Structures are given as structure tokens and as C-alpha cells.
């Protein structure tokens, strides 16, 4: 479900500004982040979407 003021990154992944900033901080630390709705779904690189 889309949260108010959030950006859609996949069919089921929505991040608000605060969550996006946190993800960018993790990316800056060199942490790889992926999104995957279910185990059989394709894994997508969140860092390239930020």
C-alpha cells in the first residue's frame, strides 16, 4: 500500500523521504541493498534506484 509522500520502487515497495535518506546512507557505507517481493521474484538492486 502506498504511504503518503512516498516513492514507488517496485510493485510492493514504497519508501518515504526518511526511509530513502536512510537507504542512501547505507549505500554510502558500501552496503548492498536489494528488493525482492517473494523468493521466486527477481532480485533488484535498490542502490541503483536511489
N, C-alpha and C positions, 0 to 999 in steps of 0.2 A: 504494500500500500504506500502510495506516495505521501511523504511528510511535507508539511507546509514549508516552502522555501528551500526545497531540496532539489538536487540534480540527479537525473537518472543515469546510471552507469551500465545497467543491464535490465532485463525484463523484471527482475525482482530486487535489484539493488539500487537504493536511493540514499544519497548522503547529503546532510545539511552542511552549511558552511563550516561549522565547528568540526564535524567529522572529516570533511575534506582537508582542513588545515592539519588535523592530527595525522591523516594518511600521508600528507606531504612531508610532515616532519619525519615520519618513519621512512619514507622514501629517501630523504636527505641523509639518513643514518645508514643507508645501503640495505635496508630490509626489503626483500621481495614480497610483494603483496599480490594475491590472485583472488579472483572471484569465481565461484562455481556454484550454481544453484543446487545441483544434486550430483552425486558421484559419477553418474553416466554422462553429465553435461561436459562440454568443452571448458577447460580451464582458461580464463582470460587474465592477462596481466593488467592489474589495476594501475600500476605505476605509469604505464604508457597513456592511460586515460586521464590522469590528473593534470 
